[in-house]
C-alpha cells in the first residue's frame, strides 16, 4: 500500500520532534522492566479517535536475551492474537525485491536491464513521457526498484490517484493491468529516469509483471516457490491469488481514512507493491532468513541494500529496501542501529539489525498510525538498548 503521501514528511517530523524524546532515559533497565515499558508503549498507541484499535508487536533481540510478542486491542470483535494474519501493506515490496534478487542470482536478469526487454510496448505507452520525450526504452529495473524511474503513482491523491477507491468502491476488483492503465490514462511522469526520486506503486506493478514475463509463472506462484514455501511461511499468501498452507483465518482489521477495508475486493488495488497477508512470526522468519543468505546470495542482497536515495529525512531508500537512520531524526538517537527493511501505510514495519540479529515487526492496522508507529518503534528500541 501507499506510504509516502499519507505518512508525510512534515507529519512524521512533528510527531517525533514536538512529541519529543525528552522521555528517553539512559538509565539501565532490567529485562522485566523493559517488558513492562514495551507493553505500556504498545497500549498507549491505541487511539479510538484515530481509528487505531489494535496493535501487534514482535521484538527479538538475542544479545539482550529478549523475545517479546505483544498484542492489544480488538479486531472483528475479539481480542487480537499474536498469530493473527494482517495486511502487511508496503512491507510486501521486500518480497518483490527479493524475487528480483533471485532472478539475478539465477542469471536471468540484471538491475541495469531496460524494462522494455521484458514488457510489451503497449504496456509502457505514456508511462515515461516527460516534457514531450518518451523515455520508456531507457528505464531500468533498478530504477523501478528504487523509485527513480519517474513513473507516476496510481495511489497518489494529488495526482488523481486511486487511494479513495479502497473505501468508495469496495466491491471493485483491480487487475495489475487496470492499475497500469490508470497511470497511462490519467497521470504523467514526474521526471526523466534517474533524475529524481518519487515513491511509486505503479513501478512495483511493473516489477511484478516483469517477474511473470521472465518466469512464465504468475507472481503469486513465484512468491510461494521462492520465499513462502521453502521458509515454511505457512500463514503467508497473496490476497485474492493464493492461500496459506495453514488455511485462511480472519484477517486483522485494516482502517484507511476511517474505513475498515480488510476484506474489501478493492484491496486488490495492492499487488506486487503490498498485497500480501502475513503474521508476526512469518515476517520475522523471512527477514532473518534473508540476511542469513537462505533466499538470495549476500552479494545480491548487498546490491539491493545500497541506500543512495532519501525516502524522507531519517529514512533512506535502496533497491526495494528502507534503512532507518535514527540519528537523522534526532542526534540523540544515534545510539540506535541503522535497521533495514520496509514500512507500510497501516503502521506495518519489518526491520532487521544485522550486527545484533535483532528483528522488529509491527502492525497497528490503521493509516492513522503510520507516523505514530515510528515513534512507538523508537520507544521500544530505545528501551531494548537500555537492558543490562
C-alpha positions, 0 to 999 in steps of 0.5 A: 500500500501507499506510504509516502503521501499519507505518512508525510514528511512534515507529519512524521517530523512533528510527531517525533520532534514536538512529541519529543524524546525528552522521555528517553532515559539512559538509565539501565533497565532490567529485562522485566522492566523493559517488558513492562515499558514495551507493553505500556508503549504498545497500549498507549498507541491505541487511539479510538479517535484515530481509528487505531484499535489494535496493535501487534508487536514482535521484538527479538533481540538475542544479545539482550536475551529478549523475545517479546510478542505483544498484542492489544486491542480488538479486531472483528470483535475479539481480542487480537492474537499474536498469530493473527494474519494482517495486511502487511501493506508496503512491507510486501515490496521486500518480497518483490525485491527479493524475487528480483534478487533471485532472478539475478542470482539465477542469471536471468536478469540484471538491475541495469536491464531496460524494462522494455526487454521484458514488457510489451510496448503497449504496456509502457505507452505514456508511462515515461513521457516527460516534457514531450520525450518518451523515455520508456526504452531507457528505464531500468529495473533498478530504477523501478526498484528504487523509485527513480524511474519517474513513473507516476503513482496510481495511489497518489491523491494529488495526482488523481490517484486511486487511494479513495477507491479502497473505501468508495468502491469496495466491491471493485476488483483491480487487475495489475493491468487496470492499475497500469492503465490508470497511470497511462490514462490519467497521470504523467511522469514526474521526471526523466529516469534517474533524475529524481526520486518519487515513491511509486506503486505503479513501478512495483506493478511493473516489477511484478509483471516483469517477474511473470514475463521472465518466469512464465509463472504468475507472481503469486506462484513465484512468491510461494516457490521462492520465499513462502514455501521453502521458509515454511511461511505457512500463514503467508499468501497473496490476497485474492491469488493464493492461500496459506498452507495453514488455511485462511483465518480472519484477517486483522482489521485494516482502517484507511481514512476511517474505513475498515477495508480488510476484506474489501475486493478493492484491496486488490488495488495492492499487488506486487507493491503490498498485497500480501497477508502475513503474521508476526512470526512469518515476517520475522522468519523471512527477514532473518532468513534473508540476511542469513543468505537462505533466499538470495546470495549476500552479494545480491542482497548487498546490491539491493541494500545500497541506500543512495536515495532519501525516502524522507529525512531519517529514512533512506531508500535502496533497491526495494529496501528502507534503512532507518537512520535514527540519528537523522531524526534526532542526534540523540538517537544515534545510539540506535542501529541503522535497521533495514527493511520496509514500512507500510501505510497501516503502521506495518514495519519489518526491520532487521539489525544485522550486527545484533540479529535483532528483528522488529515487526509491527502492525497497528492496522490503521493509516492513522498510525503510520507516523505514530508507529515510528515513534512507538518503534523508537520507544521500544528500541530505545528501551531494548538498548537500555537492558543490562 
